Amino acid sequence: MVSKSDNVITDINRILPSKSESKMGRINPYTLQMQITRMFTQGQSFFATTKVQEWLKERKHNPADYDIIFHEKPAPPGSQEVIVVEIELKRKDGQPVDPWLQEQANLHT
């Protein structure tokens, strides 16, 4: 006989991600650049470097290897934003930054 508590546990296990699913990267509908721009416009730019460092860790890069520089620019015409913050990554060892990584940091959509 199945008890009520067994059914509840079964229902919870269907809702919660498995351990393997929770370790996978989460899908975020907002690009890193959108998140950083929002931080700047809301006066939270202090946390922007930490956000980029976490983003680098998620992509298996050591944040300590990079200088992170933010460039505030006017948003393109027709944009809902007033400014756009571009993220520049520079390797501290002088090696070039992987172009794909730099491009991903500044994706618009």
Backbone bond lengths (Angstrom), bond angles and torsions (degrees), N, CA, C in turn:
res aa  C-N    CA-C-N  psi(-1)  N-CA   C-N-CA  omega(-1)  CA-C   N-CA-C  phi
1 M - - - 1.454 - - 1.531 109.29 -
2 V 1.302 116.69 133.33 1.462 121.90 -179.55 1.516 108.59 -92.51
3 S 1.326 114.70 128.64 1.467 118.79 179.96 1.515 110.11 -85.22
4 K 1.325 115.16 166.70 1.459 120.85 178.65 1.528 110.71 -61.99
5 S 1.334 116.93 -38.11 1.467 119.98 -178.38 1.528 111.07 -66.44
6 D 1.347 117.78 -32.82 1.463 120.27 176.33 1.524 110.95 -64.14
7 N 1.323 117.27 -39.76 1.467 121.07 178.19 1.515 111.28 -65.25
8 V 1.337 117.36 -38.78 1.463 121.34 179.45 1.518 109.80 -64.20
9 I 1.332 117.26 -44.08 1.465 120.80 179.62 1.525 110.14 -63.09
10 T 1.298 117.59 -41.95 1.461 121.39 177.91 1.525 110.42 -61.20
11 D 1.329 117.03 -43.72 1.466 120.65 178.84 1.518 111.30 -63.23
12 I 1.317 117.65 -41.97 1.465 121.48 179.92 1.521 109.96 -63.95
13 N 1.328 117.47 -42.19 1.460 120.14 -179.66 1.520 112.35 -64.46
14 R 1.322 118.15 -28.25 1.458 120.84 176.02 1.521 111.35 -71.76
15 I 1.331 116.59 -31.48 1.460 121.76 -176.59 1.523 111.49 -82.44
16 L 1.337 117.02 -45.39 1.457 121.26 -176.14 1.520 110.72 -75.93
17 P 1.336 116.92 144.94 1.458 119.00 177.98 1.524 110.26 -70.78
18 S 1.317 116.07 151.14 1.461 119.57 175.38 1.521 108.27 -71.34
19 K 1.334 116.36 169.56 1.462 120.00 179.94 1.517 111.16 -59.76
20 S 1.317 117.41 -39.67 1.466 119.50 -179.70 1.526 111.17 -68.41
21 E 1.343 117.56 -35.14 1.463 119.99 178.90 1.517 111.25 -70.21
22 S 1.335 117.42 -37.65 1.459 119.78 -176.70 1.519 111.91 -70.98
23 K 1.332 118.14 -22.31 1.460 120.40 179.05 1.520 111.63 -82.81
24 M 1.306 117.26 -17.93 1.458 120.69 178.51 1.526 108.66 -71.87
25 G 1.326 116.71 155.65 1.449 120.52 178.82 1.514 111.44 -61.90
26 R 1.286 115.78 140.00 1.459 119.82 178.39 1.521 109.03 -81.17
27 I 1.299 115.98 146.98 1.460 120.09 176.92 1.518 107.14 -83.74
28 N 1.306 116.14 123.00 1.451 121.16 -179.71 1.529 107.22 -113.23
29 P 1.328 117.18 123.40 1.464 118.51 -177.41 1.529 113.48 -70.93
30 Y 1.313 117.62 -11.87 1.457 120.94 -178.82 1.515 109.73 -107.71
31 T 1.326 116.52 132.52 1.453 120.01 179.04 1.522 108.84 -71.52
32 L 1.326 114.73 161.94 1.465 120.12 178.40 1.529 109.64 -57.78
33 Q 1.318 116.53 -43.89 1.466 119.59 -178.92 1.527 111.15 -61.39
34 M 1.325 117.42 -40.24 1.470 120.42 178.23 1.532 110.41 -63.21
35 Q 1.325 116.44 -41.77 1.466 120.35 -179.77 1.528 111.25 -65.52
36 I 1.322 116.46 -42.72 1.471 120.77 -179.74 1.525 109.94 -66.75
37 T 1.327 117.39 -43.20 1.468 120.52 177.93 1.515 110.20 -59.24
38 R 1.322 117.04 -43.73 1.461 120.83 178.79 1.532 110.74 -62.04
39 M 1.322 117.24 -40.10 1.474 120.50 178.09 1.533 110.42 -60.23
40 F 1.331 116.00 -43.68 1.465 119.67 -179.71 1.527 111.03 -64.69
41 T 1.324 117.49 -43.97 1.467 120.13 -177.42 1.525 112.35 -70.47
42 Q 1.343 117.07 -23.59 1.462 120.62 179.02 1.529 112.56 -96.49
43 G 1.335 116.24 9.94 1.461 119.73 177.42 1.517 114.22 74.38
44 Q 1.328 117.24 21.99 1.460 120.76 -179.14 1.532 111.64 -112.53
45 S 1.325 116.90 29.75 1.462 120.68 -176.62 1.528 112.31 -62.41
46 F 1.325 117.15 -20.02 1.463 121.87 178.15 1.536 110.83 -56.18
47 F 1.325 116.44 -32.84 1.463 121.23 -176.30 1.530 113.52 -91.36
48 A 1.322 117.53 -3.05 1.469 121.11 -174.47 1.528 112.18 -64.11
49 T 1.311 118.06 -40.86 1.465 120.61 -179.58 1.521 110.62 -62.39
50 T 1.333 116.24 -43.40 1.466 120.48 178.62 1.526 110.53 -61.25
51 K 1.318 117.10 -40.11 1.466 121.91 179.36 1.534 110.46 -61.23
52 V 1.330 117.01 -44.40 1.462 120.96 179.58 1.533 110.13 -67.42
53 Q 1.330 117.12 -38.60 1.466 120.05 177.77 1.526 111.12 -62.10
54 E 1.322 117.93 -41.40 1.468 121.49 176.69 1.526 110.45 -63.73
55 W 1.324 116.24 -40.92 1.467 121.92 178.52 1.528 110.05 -60.91
56 L 1.337 117.08 -42.83 1.466 120.51 178.41 1.534 110.63 -63.47
57 K 1.319 117.08 -42.44 1.476 120.61 178.79 1.521 111.02 -60.21
58 E 1.335 117.03 -41.45 1.467 121.31 179.07 1.520 111.36 -60.54
59 R 1.314 116.72 -26.64 1.465 121.76 -179.40 1.522 111.77 -100.28
60 K 1.329 116.35 18.39 1.472 123.68 174.58 1.527 113.01 64.27
61 H 1.337 116.84 34.82 1.460 121.95 174.48 1.522 108.46 -114.72
62 N 1.316 116.29 145.25 1.456 121.01 179.07 1.532 108.74 -83.34
63 P 1.334 118.53 113.90 1.462 120.81 -178.55 1.529 113.36 -59.43
64 A 1.327 116.87 -26.51 1.466 120.48 -179.90 1.528 111.74 -67.40
65 D 1.323 117.34 -16.02 1.466 121.91 179.35 1.527 112.73 -81.77
66 Y 1.337 117.31 -5.80 1.465 120.67 -171.60 1.528 112.43 -125.14
67 D 1.317 114.47 143.56 1.468 121.47 163.18 1.524 105.03 -93.91
68 I 1.322 115.92 136.62 1.465 121.03 -179.03 1.520 107.85 -114.09
69 I 1.324 115.80 121.83 1.463 121.70 -176.19 1.528 107.86 -123.65
70 F 1.331 115.67 134.91 1.464 121.07 -179.89 1.524 109.43 -108.93
71 H 1.334 115.19 137.49 1.466 121.67 178.02 1.524 108.11 -122.89
72 E 1.331 116.65 116.16 1.469 120.93 176.10 1.525 108.73 -84.50
73 K 1.322 115.61 127.82 1.464 121.17 179.82 1.516 108.61 -133.52
74 P 1.330 117.85 155.22 1.470 119.63 175.29 1.531 109.92 -62.49
75 A 1.302 115.52 141.65 1.469 120.24 178.35 1.523 109.48 -68.41
76 P 1.313 117.44 151.36 1.474 119.84 178.66 1.528 110.72 -64.83
77 P 1.325 117.46 153.49 1.463 120.78 178.22 1.531 111.24 -55.34
78 G 1.313 115.28 138.61 1.454 120.65 179.54 1.521 114.01 88.71
79 S 1.318 116.46 -6.40 1.465 120.18 179.85 1.519 109.99 -78.07
80 Q 1.329 116.06 151.69 1.462 120.13 176.27 1.528 111.40 -76.90
81 E 1.320 116.35 -19.44 1.469 120.92 -179.31 1.524 110.55 -88.08
82 V 1.320 115.61 156.79 1.465 121.67 176.14 1.525 109.51 -88.95
83 I 1.346 114.68 -39.83 1.463 120.23 178.43 1.526 109.16 -124.29
84 V 1.322 114.64 163.06 1.459 122.72 170.57 1.523 105.57 -129.71
85 V 1.312 116.96 134.83 1.451 120.79 178.81 1.517 108.21 -104.24
86 E 1.331 115.84 117.25 1.454 120.71 176.62 1.520 108.57 -90.11
87 I 1.314 115.29 142.37 1.458 122.09 -177.67 1.524 108.17 -106.01
88 E 1.305 116.35 123.49 1.459 121.28 177.22 1.525 108.05 -109.99
89 L 1.312 115.15 126.61 1.457 120.57 176.44 1.524 107.86 -106.20
90 K 1.324 116.44 132.64 1.465 121.77 175.92 1.517 107.73 -129.18
91 R 1.311 115.73 129.68 1.462 118.98 177.42 1.525 109.18 -75.68
92 K 1.305 116.40 137.01 1.465 121.43 -178.78 1.523 112.35 -71.48
93 D 1.353 117.02 -22.32 1.464 120.06 -179.50 1.531 112.44 -86.89
94 G 1.335 117.24 2.50 1.457 121.37 177.44 1.514 114.57 86.07
95 Q 1.319 118.06 -7.88 1.460 121.15 177.73 1.530 109.11 -70.22
96 P 1.328 117.52 153.25 1.467 118.75 178.32 1.534 110.76 -69.42
97 V 1.313 115.30 147.69 1.463 121.58 176.14 1.522 107.97 -76.08
98 D 1.301 116.35 139.82 1.463 121.53 176.26 1.531 107.89 -54.74
99 P 1.340 118.14 120.00 1.469 120.53 -177.64 1.534 112.79 -56.16
100 W 1.332 117.41 -36.49 1.459 120.98 179.20 1.533 110.12 -62.57
101 L 1.336 117.46 -42.94 1.460 121.41 -179.41 1.528 110.39 -63.94
102 Q 1.335 116.72 -44.75 1.464 120.65 178.97 1.525 110.48 -62.19
103 E 1.319 116.38 -41.42 1.470 120.63 179.42 1.525 110.52 -64.15
104 Q 1.340 117.18 -42.86 1.475 120.92 -179.75 1.520 111.74 -63.39
105 A 1.316 117.22 -34.46 1.456 120.74 -179.81 1.526 111.81 -64.48
106 N 1.326 116.41 -26.73 1.459 120.56 -175.24 1.527 114.05 -115.73
107 L 1.322 116.97 22.46 1.463 118.97 176.25 1.518 109.80 -61.96
108 H 1.314 116.43 140.82 1.469 120.78 -179.30 1.512 112.02 -88.30
109 T 1.337 117.29 -31.59 1.472 119.58 -178.29 1.502 110.16 -133.97
